[in-house]
Amino acid sequence: MFDGDRFWHDVSTSYQHHILDQDKQAQFFILAAFLITFTTVRVITHLIRGGHLTHVFHNVSTKGGTHLHHLVPGILLLLLSGFLGIGFPDLAHRELLAILFGIGAALTLDEFALWLHLEDVYWAKQGRQSIDAVVIAATLVGLTILGWGFWLDLGRATGRLIGVS
């Protein structure tokens, strides 16, 4: 029996207990922004490469023809969110900075292979190293920072939702 109300109640209860009560909302926002940004960037880059969306999105180049990789705004967001969070901790909104940090981290790690090879290998075999780096980072953040309890509760709620006890 599909019980969406029970599922969302279980998820919100787990979120309250494991995230809000443990003061881990900023970490949750980092992970959510990271995963959403990484997925969005990968979809957009695949669509650009396939010739779709070129009227909306395209590769960014300087006047001299230098390609600006998306790790550049990623690094800028990491620097900005770090500076604001450390330099002005009383003025900064933790959740907003967490989102900016997560976006910056995703944009930067999506081009991790560029760090290693110092050349554009995004679509080459070596580009897979960027995906590996993102999977490792997301797994570490998701499991260690948010904790096993949240994911176990989410798994149980999903099992109940699909009828597996």
C-alpha positions in Angstrom: 0.0 0.0 0.0 1.4 3.4 -1.1 1.3 5.8 1.9 3.0 9.0 0.9 1.8 10.9 4.0 3.5 8.3 6.2 6.7 8.5 4.2 7.0 12.3 4.4 6.1 12.2 8.1 9.0 9.6 8.6 11.4 11.7 6.6 10.6 14.9 8.4 10.8 13.2 11.8 14.2 11.8 10.8 15.3 15.2 9.5 14.3 16.8 12.7 16.0 14.2 14.9 19.2 13.7 12.9 19.8 17.0 11.2 18.0 19.9 13.0 18.4 18.6 16.6 22.1 17.8 15.9 22.7 21.2 14.3 23.7 19.7 11.0 21.4 21.7 8.7 24.3 23.6 7.1 26.0 20.3 6.3 22.8 19.0 4.8 22.5 22.1 2.6 26.1 21.7 1.5 25.4 18.1 0.4 22.1 19.0 -1.3 23.6 22.0 -3.1 26.6 19.9 -4.1 24.5 17.0 -5.5 22.0 19.3 -7.3 24.7 21.4 -8.8 26.8 18.5 -10.0 23.8 16.7 -11.6 22.6 20.0 -13.2 26.1 20.8 -14.6 26.6 17.3 -16.0 23.2 17.4 -17.7 23.8 20.8 -19.2 27.3 19.9 -20.4 26.0 16.7 -22.0 23.2 18.7 -23.7 25.7 21.4 -24.9 28.0 18.7 -26.3 25.1 17.1 -28.0 24.2 20.3 -29.7 21.1 21.0 -27.6 20.5 24.1 -25.6 23.1 26.0 -27.4 20.8 29.0 -27.7 20.6 29.1 -23.9 23.9 27.6 -22.7 27.3 27.5 -24.4 31.0 27.3 -23.6 32.3 30.6 -22.1 35.4 32.0 -23.7 37.3 35.2 -23.2 37.9 37.7 -26.0 41.3 36.0 -26.7 39.7 32.6 -27.0 40.6 31.2 -23.6 37.9 28.8 -22.4 36.7 29.6 -18.8 36.1 26.2 -17.1 33.3 26.1 -14.6 35.8 25.3 -11.9 36.7 29.1 -12.0 33.4 30.3 -10.6 33.5 27.3 -8.3 36.8 28.4 -6.8 35.5 31.9 -6.5 32.4 30.7 -4.6 34.6 28.5 -2.3 36.8 31.5 -1.6 33.8 33.9 -1.1 31.8 31.5 1.2 34.9 30.7 3.2 35.9 34.3 3.6 32.4 35.4 4.7 31.9 32.4 7.0 35.3 32.8 8.7 35.8 36.5 8.5 32.2 37.5 9.4 30.7 34.6 11.3 28.1 36.8 13.1 26.9 38.5 10.0 26.8 35.5 7.7 23.8 33.2 7.2 25.1 29.7 7.7 22.6 28.1 5.4 23.2 30.5 2.5 27.0 30.1 2.9 26.5 26.3 3.0 24.6 26.4 -0.3 27.2 28.7 -1.9 30.0 26.4 -0.7 28.2 23.3 -2.0 27.7 24.9 -5.4 31.4 25.9 -5.5 32.6 22.5 -4.4 30.5 20.8 -7.1 31.7 23.1 -9.9 35.3 22.7 -8.8 35.2 18.9 -8.2 33.4 18.3 -11.5 36.6 19.3 -13.2 38.9 17.5 -10.8 40.6 15.7 -13.7 41.7 19.1 -15.0 43.6 19.7 -11.7 45.5 16.4 -12.2 46.3 16.7 -15.9 46.4 20.4 -16.4 44.5 20.1 -19.6 40.9 19.8 -20.7 40.1 16.1 -20.3 36.5 16.5 -19.4 35.3 14.3 -22.2 38.4 12.1 -22.3 38.9 8.8 -20.4 40.7 10.7 -17.7 37.6 12.9 -17.1 36.1 9.9 -15.3 38.4 10.9 -12.4 36.2 13.9 -11.8 33.1 11.7 -11.4 35.1 9.5 -9.0 36.1 12.5 -6.9 32.5 13.7 -6.7 31.2 10.2 -5.7 33.8 9.9 -3.0 33.2 13.4 -1.7 29.4 13.0 -1.6 29.7 9.6 0.1 32.0 10.9 2.8 29.9 13.9 3.5 26.6 12.0 3.3 27.7 9.2 5.6 30.1 10.8 8.0 28.7 14.2 8.5 25.0 13.5 8.3 25.4 10.2 10.1 24.2 6.7 9.6 21.0 7.2 11.5 19.5 9.6 9.0 20.2 7.2 6.1 18.9 4.2 8.0 15.7 6.0 8.8 15.3 7.1 5.2 15.9 3.6 4.0 13.2 2.2 6.4 10.7 4.9 5.3 11.4 4.1 1.6 11.0 0.4 2.4 7.6 1.1 4.0 6.6 3.3 1.1 7.3 0.6 -1.5 5.9 -2.2 0.7 9.1 -3.8 1.8 9.4 -4.2 5.5 
